[in-house]
Amino acid sequence: MKTPTSMTKSPRAVAQEALRLAQDALPPYSAVRSRKGFTPHQLFAILALKTFLKTDYRGVVAFRRGGGTGPFGGKYRNQMVRRFRPRPEGSRHKRVYGQRWQVESAFSRHKRWLGSALFGRSDESRTRECYLRVLTHNIMLLAAHN
């Protein structure tokens, strides 16, 4: 297959080429009452970029914005990494905050088993309900373990 331009690994070049091709082939708007948030040309370029980056639309938006504010992608994520430094020698774990996946897994399991909504109306009743849910969750784990 012969292409008019050489192949590139640059996402920007892919998006620009897709936009140029769409402008040649597509009308400006598909309907008189369309939202006009994006033109069909821009949507086609986003679709081409999504396919090129092998990501979803959130990945395209993150790429467009520059991928975050630092190596981990956000102000608070960078702050967390700075605050949780590696542990000293002889420690059992490499980092203080290295087991996040276990906590996230436990939260997910808790919500799946007991639901994610609290029904208490006051702060006191919601606090009691949280304690009761944690107690119920622990009893369920013990029952499943035995």
C-alpha positions as CSV (number, residue, x, y, z in Angstrom):
1,M,0.0,0.0,0.0
2,K,1.4,3.4,-0.9
3,T,0.7,6.3,1.3
4,P,1.1,10.0,0.3
5,T,3.1,10.7,3.4
6,S,5.6,8.6,5.4
7,M,4.3,6.7,8.5
8,T,4.8,8.3,11.8
9,K,4.9,7.4,15.5
10,S,3.8,10.9,16.6
11,P,0.3,11.2,18.0
12,R,0.1,14.8,17.0
13,A,1.0,14.0,13.4
14,V,-1.6,11.3,13.3
15,A,-4.3,13.6,14.7
16,Q,-3.3,16.4,12.2
17,E,-3.4,13.9,9.2
18,A,-6.8,12.5,10.4
19,L,-8.2,16.0,10.7
20,R,-7.0,16.9,7.2
21,L,-8.4,13.8,5.7
22,A,-11.8,14.3,7.4
23,Q,-12.0,17.9,6.2
24,D,-11.5,16.7,2.7
25,A,-14.2,13.9,3.0
26,L,-16.8,15.0,5.5
27,P,-19.3,18.0,5.5
28,P,-18.9,20.6,8.3
29,Y,-22.0,19.4,10.2
30,S,-24.2,16.4,9.7
31,A,-27.5,18.1,10.8
32,V,-28.9,21.6,11.0
33,R,-29.7,21.2,14.7
34,S,-26.5,19.4,15.7
35,R,-24.9,20.5,19.0
36,K,-21.8,21.9,17.3
37,G,-19.6,21.1,20.3
38,F,-17.2,19.3,18.0
39,T,-17.2,19.2,14.2
40,P,-17.3,15.7,12.5
41,H,-13.7,16.4,11.5
42,Q,-12.6,16.8,15.1
43,L,-14.5,13.7,16.2
44,F,-12.9,11.7,13.4
45,A,-9.4,13.0,14.5
46,I,-10.2,12.0,18.2
47,L,-11.3,8.5,17.0
48,A,-8.1,8.1,15.0
49,L,-6.0,9.2,18.0
50,K,-8.0,6.9,20.3
51,T,-7.2,4.0,18.0
52,F,-3.5,5.1,17.6
53,L,-3.0,5.4,21.3
54,K,-4.9,2.1,22.0
55,T,-6.8,3.9,24.8
56,D,-10.3,5.2,25.7
57,Y,-11.5,8.7,25.4
58,R,-10.2,9.6,28.9
59,G,-6.7,8.7,27.6
60,V,-7.1,11.0,24.6
61,V,-8.2,13.8,26.9
62,A,-5.3,13.2,29.3
63,F,-2.9,13.2,26.3
64,R,-4.4,16.4,25.0
65,R,-4.0,18.1,28.4
66,G,-0.4,17.0,28.7
67,G,-0.8,13.9,30.8
68,G,-1.1,15.5,34.2
69,T,1.2,17.6,36.3
70,G,3.9,15.2,37.1
71,P,5.3,11.7,36.7
72,F,2.3,10.2,38.4
73,G,-0.4,12.3,36.8
74,G,-1.8,14.6,39.5
75,K,-1.1,17.1,42.3
76,Y,-2.3,14.8,45.2
77,R,-0.8,11.7,43.7
78,N,2.6,13.4,43.6
79,Q,2.1,14.7,47.1
80,M,1.3,11.2,48.3
81,V,4.5,9.8,46.7
82,R,6.6,12.6,48.3
83,R,5.2,12.0,51.8
84,F,5.5,8.2,51.7
85,R,9.2,7.8,51.3
86,P,10.9,4.3,51.2
87,R,11.2,2.7,54.6
88,P,14.6,2.4,56.4
89,E,16.8,-0.7,56.1
90,G,15.5,-3.9,57.8
91,S,11.9,-3.0,57.3
92,R,9.5,-5.7,56.2
93,H,7.9,-3.5,53.4
94,K,9.6,-1.4,50.7
95,R,7.3,1.5,51.2
96,V,4.8,2.8,53.7
97,Y,2.1,3.1,51.1
98,G,2.9,0.0,49.0
99,Q,-0.2,-2.0,49.8
100,R,-2.9,0.2,48.4
101,W,-4.2,-2.5,46.1
102,Q,-5.2,-4.5,49.2
103,V,-7.1,-1.7,50.7
104,E,-8.9,-1.0,47.4
105,S,-9.8,-4.7,47.1
106,A,-11.2,-4.7,50.6
107,F,-13.3,-1.6,50.0
108,S,-14.6,-3.1,46.7
109,R,-15.5,-6.4,48.5
110,H,-17.2,-4.5,51.3
111,K,-19.4,-2.4,48.9
112,R,-20.2,-5.5,46.8
113,W,-21.4,-7.5,49.8
114,L,-23.1,-4.7,51.9
115,G,-23.9,-2.0,49.4
116,S,-22.4,1.5,49.0
117,A,-25.1,3.7,50.5
118,L,-25.5,4.7,54.2
119,F,-29.1,5.2,55.4
120,G,-28.5,7.2,58.6
121,R,-29.6,10.8,58.5
122,S,-27.4,12.3,61.2
123,D,-23.6,12.1,61.6
124,E,-24.0,10.0,64.7
125,S,-26.2,7.4,63.1
126,R,-24.0,7.2,60.0
127,T,-21.0,6.7,62.2
128,R,-22.8,3.9,64.1
129,E,-23.8,2.3,60.8
130,C,-20.2,2.4,59.6
131,Y,-19.0,0.6,62.7
132,L,-21.8,-1.9,62.4
133,R,-20.9,-2.5,58.7
134,V,-17.3,-3.1,59.6
135,L,-18.2,-5.5,62.3
136,T,-20.6,-7.3,60.0
137,H,-17.9,-7.5,57.3
138,N,-15.4,-9.0,59.7
139,I,-17.9,-11.6,60.9
140,M,-18.7,-12.5,57.3
141,L,-15.0,-13.0,56.6
142,L,-14.6,-15.1,59.7
143,A,-17.6,-17.2,58.8
144,A,-16.3,-17.7,55.2
145,H,-12.8,-18.6,56.6
146,N,-14.2,-21.4,58.9
